[in-house]
Amino acid sequence: MRNVHIDFHGADPGFEAASLLAKGAAKDNQMKDPTIMAWHRNSRLGATPPFYDGANPETWWEKYGEGNGGGLEVSVGDDYQFIMMDARGFETVGDIPLRNLTDSEGNEYICYTPLQGMDSSIPKQEACTPLDDWLADQY
């Protein structure tokens, strides 16, 4: 994997600004359509992206990004790291007819919009699947 470092001095730029800098650096390194596959924020700054039980929060993101097509690591100062891939040539699917909803007890669901509709934010059994039933196999 190639590595690029953006020298950034000063206060935390925030995720949005750092990700835009990373995408710009990826374009400067021959990526036509850079996409963030994984990212990491230095834990001394506060919250980092989610990680999985048993995974090392300081390293899982890099393994995930590289294992899922990432070819360029961009670090923005000492605060943010991004694994980028070039999405050029991939088909786009347009709008995906799915919604994430939460019931009154805090349970999260993914719902098929044509069955769920847009008029209700209460998950319907015939349109929704509890997110707890989905498994992430990350190692």
C-alpha positions in Angstrom: 0.0 0.0 0.0 1.3 3.5 -0.8 1.4 6.1 1.9 1.0 9.9 1.7 1.4 12.3 4.5 -0.3 15.8 4.6 1.6 18.1 6.8 -1.0 19.8 9.0 -0.2 22.0 11.9 -2.7 23.6 14.2 -5.9 22.6 15.9 -7.9 19.5 15.0 -9.3 20.1 11.5 -12.3 17.9 12.2 -13.3 14.8 10.2 -15.0 16.6 7.3 -12.0 18.9 6.6 -9.5 16.1 7.1 -11.4 13.7 4.8 -11.6 16.4 2.1 -7.8 16.9 2.4 -7.3 13.2 2.1 -9.5 12.9 -1.0 -7.6 15.8 -2.6 -4.3 14.0 -1.9 -5.7 10.8 -3.4 -6.6 12.6 -6.5 -3.1 14.1 -6.7 -1.9 10.4 -6.5 -3.8 9.2 -9.6 -7.1 8.3 -8.0 -10.0 9.5 -10.2 -12.8 8.8 -7.8 -11.3 8.4 -4.3 -13.5 6.7 -1.7 -12.7 6.3 2.0 -12.7 2.6 2.9 -11.6 3.1 6.5 -10.4 5.8 8.8 -8.9 6.4 12.2 -8.7 9.4 14.5 -6.0 9.6 17.1 -7.6 8.5 20.4 -6.1 11.5 22.3 -8.6 13.6 20.4 -11.7 11.8 21.6 -14.0 9.4 19.8 -12.6 7.1 17.1 -14.6 5.1 14.6 -16.4 2.0 15.9 -14.5 -1.3 16.3 -15.5 -4.9 16.8 -15.2 -6.9 20.0 -11.8 -8.5 20.1 -10.3 -6.1 17.5 -7.5 -3.8 18.4 -9.1 -0.3 18.0 -5.7 1.1 16.9 -5.1 -1.3 14.0 -8.4 -2.9 12.9 -9.4 0.0 10.6 -6.2 -0.4 8.5 -6.6 -4.1 8.1 -10.2 -3.6 7.1 -9.4 -0.9 4.6 -6.6 -2.7 2.9 -8.5 -6.0 2.9 -11.4 -4.4 1.2 -9.6 -2.7 -1.7 -7.8 0.2 -0.2 -4.6 1.0 -2.0 -3.5 4.3 -0.5 -3.1 5.4 3.1 -3.3 9.2 3.7 -2.4 10.7 7.0 -3.5 14.2 7.8 -1.1 15.6 10.4 -0.8 13.2 13.3 -4.6 13.2 13.9 -6.3 11.4 11.1 -5.5 8.4 8.8 -7.6 7.3 5.9 -7.4 4.2 3.7 -8.6 5.1 0.2 -9.6 3.2 -2.9 -10.4 4.3 -6.4 -14.1 3.7 -7.1 -13.7 4.6 -10.7 -15.2 1.9 -12.9 -17.6 0.6 -10.2 -21.3 0.6 -11.0 -23.5 3.1 -9.1 -26.8 1.8 -7.8 -28.5 5.2 -7.3 -30.7 5.6 -4.3 -31.0 2.4 -2.3 -34.5 1.9 -1.0 -33.5 1.3 2.7 -34.0 3.3 5.9 -32.6 2.9 9.3 -35.2 3.2 12.1 -35.2 2.8 15.9 -38.2 1.6 17.8 -39.4 3.0 21.2 -37.2 0.6 23.1 -34.0 1.7 21.3 -33.8 -1.4 19.0 -32.3 -0.5 15.6 -33.7 -1.8 12.3 -33.0 -1.6 8.6 -36.2 -1.3 6.6 -37.2 -1.7 3.0 -38.8 1.7 2.1 -41.3 0.5 -0.5 -42.9 -1.7 2.2 -42.2 0.6 5.2 -43.3 3.8 3.5 -42.1 7.3 4.4 -45.1 8.3 6.5 -44.2 6.3 9.6 -41.0 6.0 11.7 -42.3 3.0 13.6 -40.6 -0.1 12.1 -43.1 -2.5 10.5 -42.5 -6.2 10.9 -43.0 -7.0 7.2 -40.6 -4.3 6.1 -37.8 -4.3 8.7 -35.0 -6.5 10.0 -33.4 -6.0 13.4 -29.8 -5.0 13.0 -28.9 -7.4 15.9 -29.6 -10.3 13.5 -26.8 -9.2 11.1 -23.3 -10.4 11.7 -20.1 -8.5 10.9 -17.2 -10.9 10.2 -14.2 -8.6 10.7 -10.8 -9.9 11.7 
